[in-house]
């Protein structure tokens, strides 16, 4: 599988959700994620031990869709500025693979 790079913008203190669709380039269709599990985290930098876990689910297995969610409480606790995140997919046989990574711009708000 290819590692996709996608940058996010997250508003501090607001609910956040993002859906990703993974493609099987060999079959020219959506990647079938039946039996897979997913995890995703965000942190200030790659070596940081202070990480926030997204609620990560496979929202449509046969359509290759992964959904990430952060609550308003979680986004309020994120430091404004640039952070990094990634999504780790675990295959039914236990093989783990990073499938999406990128930067996340945390925008602070007034309200």
Buried (B, 14 or more C-beta within 10 A) or exposed (E): EEEBEEEBEBBBBBEBEBEBEBBEEEEEEBBBBEEBBBEBBBBBEEEEEEEBEBEBBBBBBEBBBBBBBBEEEBBBEBEEEEBBBBBBBBEEEEEEEEBBBBEBEBBEEEE
